[in-house]
Amino acid sequence: MLWFVAPAMVLFGLFVLWPMASAFYYAFTKWDGFTAPVWVGLANFQRAFADSVHLMSYVHVVLYILGTFVFEVSFGLVVAVLLNSDRRGFEFLRGLFFSPVVLSMSAAGVLWAFVLDYRSGLVNALLKAMGAGDLAQPWLSQPTTALIAITIVSGWKYSGFYMVIFFAALRRIPRNIYEAARLDGAGPVRMFFSITLPLLRQNIMVAILLAVTGGFAGFDLFFTMTNGGPFSATEVPATWIMKQAFDQNQLSYGIALTVILTIVVMVVSIVYLRFSERVGVARY
């Protein structure tokens, strides 16, 4: 039996454990990727907790994650409920709503950067054509709207993914439960809150966990649309790590920031899983 497990363990050690151990070592050094590393102890971590841009990047990513709860998870759930029917044409609508998920995140970022462009973007052009030119904004060039715009684009991209998750779960709910509730006089809203949401609780918990972990790992959309600007208003941990490691040629500092991000995501995931387990035990 050990001979069958050994190849997988060797690959896991080479491509997971060894890189992790190396990252922890280089996080305590001063290294640019070319010269020999010099041991500096906790200097990189002290710098990280004194780096205002780094600290604000976590504020931005938390705001972004909260936005994904609305524009991705909640909107995907609502659409799944609305399209949970065998009526003619609903399959086409589900496919149409899911289609942005197939597009790569980088391509979506470039596309929406053109759409939201202040001078030639489609959004401002439509506002001007409708006589609402005063509402035209440099959406990606001002701190008050840049993060909101990215969050909405992320919702456009991933809400279809969560729609599929919830749609598959809705198909497993027996229809006679809804028929019995309808006979008792329950309307669509009452059935949604009294039947659908409780039965989708586990799926919602999983969707929230995916949104949180995916939000912390967010990079492509921020990089292609704003690259952390304007004035670091959309800087998130991943973009700041890339800038420090490769643009500033401070690879060891970037690795230290990565270690911090890994620990944060691990702690958040463990706390959330423990919370979800307690909620499940309390409910049952």
N, C-alpha and C positions, 0 to 999 in steps of 0.2 A: 504493500500500500504506500509506503514512504517513497518508493521509486516513482509512483504516479504523481505524488504531491511535489517532489523535489524540483522539477522544471518550473512549475508555477512559483514556488518559493524563491528560486534563484532569480527569476525575472522580477518578482516583487521586490526582492532585496536590491537588485541592480537599478531599477527604474523608479522605485518609491523610497525605500529606506535610506539608500546611500545618498540620493539627492537631498533628502530631508536633513540627514546628519551633516552633509556638507554645507547646506544653507545655514544651519545653526552655528557652525564654526565660523563661516565667513561673516556672519552678522556681528561677530565680536572683533572684527579686524578692519583695517583700512586697506581697501583693495580696489583697483580700477580695472581688473580683468586681465592685465598684462604683466604688471610687476608683481613681485613677491608680496603676499599679504603680511601686514604688520599688526600684531595684536594690540587692540586699544580698549579691550574690556567692554564696559557698558556705555562708551562714548556715543555710539550710534543711537542707542535707545534713549539716552539723555537728550540728544539732539532731536530725536523724533518727537518727544513729548514737549519740547520747547518750540517746535516748528508750527507756527500758527496756520499755515496753509495745510499742513498735514492734518492737524486737528479739525479744521473746518471741513476738510474733505469727508470726514465721518458724519458731520452734520448734514452735508449735502446728500450723501448716500442714504442716510436715514430718511430724509425728506423724499428722496426718489423712491425708496422702498414703500413708504406710506402711500405715495401716489400710485404705485403699481397695484396696491390693494384695491384701489378704486378703478383705475383704467384697464387693468389686466384681469385680476381675479373676479371682482364684483361684476364688471361689464361682461366678462366671459360667462359667468353664471347666469346673468339675466338673458343673454342671447341664447344660451343652451336651453333655458326654460321656454323661451319664446319660439324656438325652432324645433322643439321636441314634439314633432308631429309627422305623420306620414302623408300629409297633404302634398299635392303635386306642386313641384317647384321648390319645396323646402330643402331637398337634397342639394339643389344648385346653390341656394342661399348659404347653406352650411359650407359647401366647398368654396364659395366666393369669400366667405368670412375667414376661412382658414388659410386662404392663399398667401397672405403676407408672411405667414410663418415659414413658408418655403424659401422666401427671399433671404439672402444672407444679411446679417446685421450691418456689415460695412456698406453694402449696396443700399440698404434702407437709409442709413445715415447720410450718404452722399445724395440720394434722391431727395430726401426731406430738407437737406441743406439748400438745395435749389428751390424747392417749393416755398420755403420760408424766407428766401432772400428778400431784403428790403426793397431793392430797386426792380428786380425782374421776377420775383417770386409769384407763384400762382395765388397764394393766400391774399397778399396785398392787392394784386390785380383784381381779384374777385370783389374785395371790399370797395375798391375804387369804382368798379363797374356797377355796384349796387348803390352807389351814392354814399357810402360810409367810409370815404377816404380818410376821415379823421381818426378812424380806428386802426389804420395801417401802422405797423410797428416794425422796428428792427428786431424781430423776435429773438434772434440768436446773438444779438450784439449789445443787449442791455441786461444787467444782472437780474432785474425783476421778472423777466419773462423767459430767459434762456433755459433755466432748469425745468420750468413748467412745460416748455415746448418739447424738451427731450423726453419728459415723462409721458406726454401725450403720444409722441411718436412711438415710444416703447409700448404703450397700450395698444396702438394700432398694429404693432408687430406681433405681440404675444397674446392678446386677448383670445385669438382663435385657438391657440394651444390649450388654454384653460377651458375654452368652450368644448373642445373634444373630450377633455377629462370629465367634465360635468355631464356632457351629453351621454357618454358611455355609462356613467353612474345612474343617470335618470332612466335609462333603458332597463336597468335591473330592478327598478321599483315596480311592484305589481300594480297594474292598472285598477284592480278592484278596490284598492285603498282610496283612490281618488273618486271612484264611482260611489262608494259608500259615503264619503264626505260630501259629495254633491247632492246625494239624496237627503242628507241631514241639513242641507241649506247652506253649506259653506261655499263661498265664492272663490275666484282664482287667487286673490290676495291672501285670504285666510288659509287656503290650502298650501300656498307657497311657504308661509311662515310656520304653519302647524305640521305640515307633512314633509314638504320638499327639503327645507333647510335642516330639520333634525336628521333625516335619513342621509343627507349628504355631508354630515358633520365630519366624518373621517376624510372624505375627499377634500373638503375645504381646508382641513388642517394640513394635509399634504400640499395643497396648492399654496398655502401661505408659507410653508417651509421652503418650497421651491422659489417663491418670489423673494424671500429674504436672502437665501444663499445666492441666488442668481443676481440680486441687486448688488450685493457686496462684490461680486465678480464682474460687475458691469464695466466695460471698457470701450468696446467697438463704437457704440453709438455716441458716447461722449467724445471720443477721439476724432471721429469723422465729422461731427456736427459743430463742435466748439473747441475741441482740444483743451478743455478745461477753462476756457475763457467765457465771457469777458471778465477780466480782473479776478481770475480764479473763482468765479461765481459758480462754475459747474465742475470744479475740480473734485474728483472722487479718488479714493485710495489707489485704484489701479492706474489711473492716468498719472498721478503724482509719482508713483513707484517707477513707471516707465521713464518719466522725465528725469528723475534723479539718477536712475541706473544707467541710462543710455545717452540722454541729451547732455547731462552734466558729468557723465563718465565717473559717477560715484557708485560703483556696483555694490560695494559692501553696504552702503547706506540704503540702497534700494532693497537689498536682501533683508536687512533689518526691518524695514517697513513691511516687507512681505511676511516675515515671521509674525509681526504684530497683527497684521490682517488675518493670518491663518488662526492665530489664537482667538481673536475676536469672533470670527465666524464659528469656530469650534465651540466656544463658550455659549454663544447665542443659540446654536443648534441644540446643544445639550440641554440648556435651560428650557427651550421651547418644547423639546421632546418630553422632558420630565413634566412640564405643565400640561401637555396634551394627554399624557398618561393619567395624570391625576384627574383631569376633567373627564376622561373616559371612565375611570373607576367610580368617580362620584356620580356619573350619570347612570351607570348600570348597577 
